[in-house]
Amino acid sequence: MPYVLIIHEVAAYPAWKAVFDHAAAIRKRAGEISYQLLRYDHDVNTLVHFSEWSSLDKARRFFESTELVEIRRKAGVNAPHFIYLQEIERGLL
């Protein structure tokens, strides 16, 4: 299963979240299947967006698109770091 892990700072979480929610349909059309949002325990404006995708190629095209660059600018995102991942194992303990 393909995943993307994004770590980024935002100017203000509420403003970022409004833009993120508004882009849900765009993300779904691009191939995002599910997501989790996490934040650093000591910094409410450093976010982790962990998402499952239909393919890493679709994820890369989406995250590197000019459309998304503009959406990130509007959302107040600073220097996102993208990590593209393939699941190799899953388990429960």
Secondary structure as GFF3:
##gff-version 3
##sequence-region A 1 93
A	DSSP	beta_strand	2	10	.	.	.	ID=ss1
A	DSSP	alpha_helix	13	22	.	.	.	ID=ss2
A	DSSP	alpha_helix	24	30	.	.	.	ID=ss3
A	DSSP	beta_strand	32	40	.	.	.	ID=ss4
A	DSSP	beta_strand	43	53	.	.	.	ID=ss5
A	DSSP	alpha_helix	56	63	.	.	.	ID=ss6
A	DSSP	alpha_helix	66	75	.	.	.	ID=ss7
A	DSSP	beta_strand	77	86	.	.	.	ID=ss8
###
